[in-house]
Amino acid sequence: MWQFPQGAEFYSYMLRHHTTTDLSAAQIHELGLNELQRINAAMRTRFDQLGYPQEENLQQLYNRVATDGGIVPAAEVKAVYESLIRAAEQDVSAAFDIFPSASVVVAEDDFGGFYIGPSFDGTRPGAFYAGTMSSQPWFQMPSLTYHESVPGHHTQIAIAMEQAVGPTFRRSIRFTAFVEGWALYAEHLAYELGWYDDDVFGDLGRLQYEALRAARLVMDTGIHDLGWSFEQAVQFNQENVGASRGASEGAAARYSVAPGQATAYMTGMLRIVEARERAIDELGMLFDLKEFHRVVLTSGGLPLPLMDEVIDSYIAQKLAMP
């Protein structure tokens, strides 16, 4: 966008539209760099745990992870995703006391990696469309499942659709920063709940997905605000995410043609985490994680500043209770 008349103004508008914040391109760029530093340090800790060489780059290291973590044959991929969902549904009660009435199924797809919500009339379940036509590396499967189904997109979207209060649009509106931010938060929550305690490969998959979302902050702003070349963006993704050349070219192409959209994921997740930390700090022993999640989920999709207002109101009401 930087090369076009009023491109900077347009890009600034697109950042506000997708993140629902007033963060500037420079602030988002710096945020991405800081998050990558944190994530890459966590990756190195796991690589050391596995005894992987210090001198190898991220691509080489993740090639090891893909092989050592195991490959799930195409014929078994759907069943593995289904087992991951069932396990998540059993374990998620540690952090939630509200659950969608609609079920979620795994739908077979050539490529996959997306979610379609249930029907309002209850005749169709939510569907996690998964790439089931080819073998899949195990290390990427758990976090993708948590993002797209439970406790990610399915949990948030289906619960929002089932709320009876407010106008109908509140049940179906999708603010990218909130919806994708919640799904990325769900990936991180799975780690906090100990779901990766015995699976260092799955945890490295989680960290790579998190690095992907952090790199988007840097690449998107680099492309549209700082004048980065396509090749510069591709190389950045390879070096900081450990993705292949082809995947990195696809990422750079996506961010090039959809200015600002990719910045919503990490900004949304960090804002939800910040809201939770604020609630913990102000409520102390009164804080209840299940209650916090219920407040966030039953409010439906919201712009991030309005979500903050909802959480601040919840905190004030909680503190005012005798």
N, C-alpha and C positions, 0 to 999 in steps of 0.2 A: 504493500500500500504506500510505502514511503515515496515511491517514484511518481505517483500520480498527483495532479492538482488536488489540494485539500486531503491528501491521503492520510496525513498525520491526524487530522481532525476525525476522519472517518474511522480510522483504526482505534482512536481513543473512544469513540462511540461504541464500537464493537466490543471492546474490552468491558465497558460498563454494562452493555447488554448481556454478555455471556457470564460475567462474574457477579453481576449485580452489586459491584463495589465501585469506589472512586479510585482504586489503585491505578497508578500511572504505568506506562510500559516499562519505565526504568525500575520502578518498585517491583513489578512482577518479575522482571529479568533477574534482579538481585535476589529475590525470594527463591527463584528456581536454583540459582547457583548455591545458595546456602543450604537448601534442602538436599541437593545432590551431594554436597560435602558430608552431611549427616548420614545419608543413605549409603554412600560408598564406603564410609568407615564401618558401618554395620555389616556390609557385605564382606569386607576384609576379615572381620572377626569370624564369620562363618567359614570363609575360605581357609583361614588358619586352622579352624577346628577340623577341617577335612584334610589338612596337610597339603593344600594346593600351593604351587610355587608363587613366590612373591613377584617374580619378574614377568609373569604372563599378564596380557591385557584382559579386559573384561570379556571380550568375545571368546578368547581361548578358555578362560575360566568357566564361562557358561556352557561352552561345548562339553567340558568335563562334567558339569552338573547334569546336562541333558542325558549323557551316557550313563554316568554313575547312578543317577536317580532312577533310571529304568524307563523303558518305553512301553506304553500300553498299546497292545495290538488294536487295530481298528475295530475288530469284532467285539472287543470288550470295553471300548471307550464309553458308550452310552451307559452301560451297567456301572462303571466306575463313577461317572458323574452322578448317577442316581444314588449310589451308596454314600457319596459325599454329602448330598443334600439330606438324606435320611439321618446321617450322623449329626449334621449341623442342626437339624430340627430337634434332635434329642438334647443337644448340649446348649442350645441358645437360651434356654430358660434361666441360665445363670445370670443373664444380663437383661432379660425382657420379661414383662408380665402381660404383654399384649401381642397377639399373633393374628395374622390374616385368616379369615375364614376360607378363602380360596386356596386351593392347593397349587403346587407348581410341578410341572412335568419337564422332562428333557426331550426336546424336539430335535430330530436328526437333521443335519444341514451340511452342505458341502464345506462351508467355511466356518460359520457359527461365531459365537462370542457376543451375543446380544439377547435381550429379553423383551418379550411382549406381554403386557399385562392381561389379567383376566377380563372377561366381559362383565359389564355392569349387572346383567341379569343372572349371573351365576352359572350360566350354561357352559362356559369355557374356562379352564384353569389358566393360570399364568404359565408362560412357557419360556424356558431357558433354551435357546437355540444353540446347540453345540456342534462343533466340527467333528463329525463321527465317521467321515468317509476315509480317513487316513489315521495311521498310528500317531499317538500323541506322547510327548515327554511328560512323565508324571509331575515333574517339579512345577509346571505351570497350571496344573489342573485344580488343586485346592483353592487357590486365591481367585481364579476365574469363576469357580462355582460360588464362592462366598459373595463376590461382586455382583453376579447376575441373579442369584436366587436368594438364599438365606445366609446371613441376615441383611443382604444388600437390596438390589432392585425389587425383588418380589416382596420382601417384607415391607419396604417403604411404600411402594406404589400400590400394592393391594390393600394395605391398611388405609392409605389416603382415600382410595376409591370407596371404601366401606363406611367412611364417616358420614353421618346423617345431618350434621349441622352445617349451616352456611350455604351459600349458593352452589349450584351444581358445578360451576367451573373450578371451584376449589378442590373438587374431588379428582380432577383430571389434568390440571395445569402442570406443566413441566418446566421449572426453572433449572437450567443445566447445572448451575453451580450447586444448587441444593441436591438435585437428584443424583448427579454423578459424584458430588462431594460426599453424599451419604454412602454410596456404594464403595467408594475408596476408603471411607471411614470404617465400613464393615470389614474390609480386608484387614485393616490395622487392628480392629477390635478382636478379630479371630486370633491374632497374635497375642493380644493382651489377655485373652481368655485361656491361653495355653494350648491352643489347637495344633501348634507346630512344635510343641516341646520335644517330641520324639521324631521329628521330621525336618532335619536341617536342609534337605533339598527343597521341600515345599516352602520353607521359610525363605530360602534364596529366591524362589519363584516370586514370593510376595514382595521381596525387596526389589527385584527387577521390575515388577509392575509399578511399584511406587517410584522407582527411578525414572521409568518411562513418563509418568505424569509430572514429575519435577522437571525433566528435560524439556517437556512441552512448554513450560513457562519461559525457558531460555530460548528455545528454537523459534517459537511463535513470535516473540518480541524481537528476536534477532532478525528474522525474515522481514517483518513488516515495519519495524521501527529503526533498526540499526543497519539496514542494507546488506544483510548477509546474503551470500550466494547460495544456490541450491546445494552445491558441493560442500560448502562450509557447514550447512545444517546436517547433511548426511553424515559427515565425519564426526560431528559433535554427538549425534545419536549413537553411532558405533562405539565411540570412546567412553561415553558416560552411561549408556544403558547396556552395552554388550550385545546389541542386536546385530543381525546379519546385514550385509549390504542391501539386500533386497527389501528387508523390513524397514531399514532406515530411509531408503528412497521413498517407500510408501508413506512413511511418517512425514517426511519433508514435503511431499506432494500434498498430503492432506492439510497440513497446517498452512500451506501456501494458498490454497483455494478456499479455506474457511477461516478467515482472520478472527482470532480471539477465542474460537470455540474450545480449543484444546486447553486453554488456560483455566477453564472453569473447574476441572476435576480437583486439582491440588488446592486451589484457593478455597473451594467449598469444603474440602476435608479439613483443612487447617482452621477454618472458621468454626466448624462444628467442635473440633478439639478445643479451641479457645473458649467456646461457650461452656463446654463441660468443665474445663479447668476453672473458669470463673465461678461456676456453680459450686464446685468443690471448695474453692478458697472462701467463698462467702457463707456457705452453709455448714462447712465443717462436718461434724458428726451427723448433721441432719441430711446430708447428701445421700441420695439413693439412686444408683445407676439405672435401675429398672424404671424408676419414676422419671428420671431425666429422659430416657429413651421414649417413654410413653408421651411426654409433653412434645418432643420433637416430631414424633411420627403422627400423632393425632392432629397436628396443626396443618398437615398437607404440605405440598410443595410451596416454598416461600422464597422471596428474595432474601439474601443473607442479612441485610440490616433489619428486616422485619422478623426474621428468626431470632436475632439478638434481642429484639423487643419482647418477643414471646418468652424467651428464657429469663430475661431480667424481671418480667412480671411474675413469672413462676417463682423466682428467688425471693422477691419481695413478699409474695403471698405466703411462702413457706416460713419466712422469718417472722411474719406477723401472727402466725398461729400460736395460740397459748400453749 
